[in-house]
Amino acid sequence: MSDGIFIGLGAPDKDGGVPQTLNLRRANRHGLIAGATGTGKTVTLQGIAESFSALGVPVFLADVKGDLSGIAMAGSPTAKNADKLVARAKEIGVENYSYADNPAIFWDLYGEQGHPIRTTVTEMGPLLLARLMNLNETQEGVLSIAFKYADEEGLLLLDLGDLQAMLAYCAENADTLSARYGNVTKASVGAIQRQLLQLESQGGDHFFGEPALDIHDMLKVDDQGRGYVNVLAADKLMQSPKLYATFLLWLLSEIFETLPEVGDPDKPVLVFFFDEAHLLFDDAPKALTDKIEQVVRLIRSKGVGVYFVTQNPIDIPEDVAGQLGNRVQHALRAFTPRDQKAIKAAAETFRINPDLDVETAITELKVGEALVSLLQEDGSPGVVQRTLVAPPRSRLGPVDTKERAIIQSVSPCAGKYDAAIDRESAEEILAARGQAAAAAAQASKAQAEADKAAASQAKVEAKQREAQLKEQARRDAATAREAAKPSAFDKAVQSATRSAASSVGRQVANELGRAVFGGSSRRSSGGIAGQLVRGILGSLFK
């Protein structure tokens, strides 16, 4: 058993029971744990997870019902099911059975029962976000354009606020972006924004932000060489199944992109257990299913094993199920046609055991019993065996609040993720750009108004100057006219002068008349010739 994980004891043969051991070198070939509710698959999951941990393999598992947190605590002989666990250990020949705890790190997307798990919107990518928001192809295309533009412009999309700001920018500049990237309509942007609001109301805003999860924090081992069991509190998360499924797929994709190629190591680098795995595939578009298949197929070379845990094996698409080499099938009930189909499908996936009617056995299995087929050293599937599953050594049931707080306080990730960081990103940059544009527009408007007011004032001043000039000209003309008029003295002088001249003229005229025409009689001087002379002389001396 030292080179693998003891799953349980198979049906006896001539040499006794056949131990069913999961080969560590084949543990990265993935697996399936299936069975109806209450048949023991969660206990099986817990036992396998703690065995990986004991061998130095880190584990990630989702605690859907809230009871897997007990893996961090050792079991107790006073516990409710202690007698059954001891009896099962004795029945399958486990001689050194004892209770043991496991190093654990608690995680919670909401930050309530463990360290917050965050990622950025950019790291999530448009494909998974479109799945999360249930977008159609057109809306997904617009979302991809928003991501493309943000990348080209160096705008960090860290949280939902950044994405909302980016979408608002796309709506405002739809015509410009359409000419550059393809059709962007305000209607499509609005539909995406509404879906974002719904996602935020489901708690999606807790998931997006910084500090983002460092995958290497899930690959830790303690000072005893045991792998840490990363327990995700998923009881609340299950109320938002799309968020749960998208988160798990993102985490798997992130690990695939982060870890180096290692081929087939002696033991896995990390093992994932996806409880309620059907949520990954319910109503998933083909593009997303293809993505899951691709990651599951390729992540093996990174040394990562993925184990799907679900009630019904037909919940897993065939292309994905074909990648699952290690199988543990608990009981199924043939109550419905779908159940009967599942039983037949499960029976056909096992390597045939001529001594076992698999289809019948699936309906007869008891709690804690399963049909097991595991990959052998050469990679071939083992013959299916009806197996009594080994009991776990840790607590069956949840830790209480006080125990959880203590485990959190000594976590190797304590204090690293608890406080959110909000650095400058798309929301702040676009807001600053908008404020700058608004300020520039306001300044331009103010300048235009100032220019208009200045022009109006200049026009008024010009009119005033013109009026002043006209008034001055009028005054100058009036002054000139007044200046041209003779004064009273001048008039008196002129009058006296005219009078004197007239008198002298008459006198000269008379004298001249007499001289010319002779005689002194008044008649001769008053004749026509005399009058003519007097007239001429009068004009001269006037």
Secondary structure as GFF3:
##gff-version 3
##sequence-region A 1 542
A	DSSP	beta_strand	4	13	.	.	.	ID=ss1
A	DSSP	beta_strand	16	23	.	.	.	ID=ss2
A	DSSP	three_ten_helix	24	29	.	.	.	ID=ss3
A	DSSP	beta_strand	31	34	.	.	.	ID=ss4
A	DSSP	alpha_helix	41	54	.	.	.	ID=ss5
A	DSSP	beta_strand	59	63	.	.	.	ID=ss6
A	DSSP	three_ten_helix	68	72	.	.	.	ID=ss7
A	DSSP	alpha_helix	82	91	.	.	.	ID=ss8
A	DSSP	beta_strand	104	108	.	.	.	ID=ss9
A	DSSP	beta_strand	115	116	.	.	.	ID=ss10
A	DSSP	alpha_helix	121	133	.	.	.	ID=ss11
A	DSSP	alpha_helix	137	152	.	.	.	ID=ss12
A	DSSP	alpha_helix	160	172	.	.	.	ID=ss13
A	DSSP	alpha_helix	174	181	.	.	.	ID=ss14
A	DSSP	alpha_helix	186	201	.	.	.	ID=ss15
A	DSSP	alpha_helix	204	207	.	.	.	ID=ss16
A	DSSP	three_ten_helix	215	218	.	.	.	ID=ss17
A	DSSP	beta_strand	229	233	.	.	.	ID=ss18
A	DSSP	three_ten_helix	237	239	.	.	.	ID=ss19
A	DSSP	alpha_helix	241	258	.	.	.	ID=ss20
A	DSSP	beta_strand	270	275	.	.	.	ID=ss21
A	DSSP	three_ten_helix	277	280	.	.	.	ID=ss22
A	DSSP	alpha_helix	286	298	.	.	.	ID=ss23
A	DSSP	three_ten_helix	299	302	.	.	.	ID=ss24
A	DSSP	beta_strand	304	310	.	.	.	ID=ss25
A	DSSP	three_ten_helix	313	315	.	.	.	ID=ss26
A	DSSP	alpha_helix	318	321	.	.	.	ID=ss27
A	DSSP	beta_strand	326	329	.	.	.	ID=ss28
A	DSSP	alpha_helix	337	349	.	.	.	ID=ss29
A	DSSP	alpha_helix	358	364	.	.	.	ID=ss30
A	DSSP	beta_strand	369	373	.	.	.	ID=ss31
A	DSSP	beta_strand	385	389	.	.	.	ID=ss32
A	DSSP	alpha_helix	401	409	.	.	.	ID=ss33
A	DSSP	alpha_helix	426	484	.	.	.	ID=ss34
A	DSSP	alpha_helix	488	517	.	.	.	ID=ss35
A	DSSP	alpha_helix	522	525	.	.	.	ID=ss36
A	DSSP	alpha_helix	528	540	.	.	.	ID=ss37
###
